[in-house]
Amino acid sequence: MRGNVNMADVLIVSGASGGQGQPSGQQPSSRPNLALAAQKLGISEQSLRDALGPPPPNLALAAQKLGISEQVLRNALGLS
């Protein structure tokens, strides 16, 4: 396993449907718009996809690859 994984983040970034694993009382989150996130970060969508890698994404490592903080990446992806 690559670092700490938050299952809610995995489900959102990977685009898995909600339902099981979704905290009760919350609506399933939609998949992040990677094009919009990349625009917010000032990088190409492909660069963002490359940094995120295959599911499950390691946001800390992706942020490190992009030279930004994990919180900035989370904000751009709408995960904060």
Secondary structure as GFF3:
##gff-version 3
##sequence-region A 1 80
A	DSSP	alpha_helix	7	14	.	.	.	ID=ss1
A	DSSP	alpha_helix	34	41	.	.	.	ID=ss2
A	DSSP	alpha_helix	45	52	.	.	.	ID=ss3
A	DSSP	alpha_helix	59	66	.	.	.	ID=ss4
A	DSSP	alpha_helix	70	77	.	.	.	ID=ss5
###
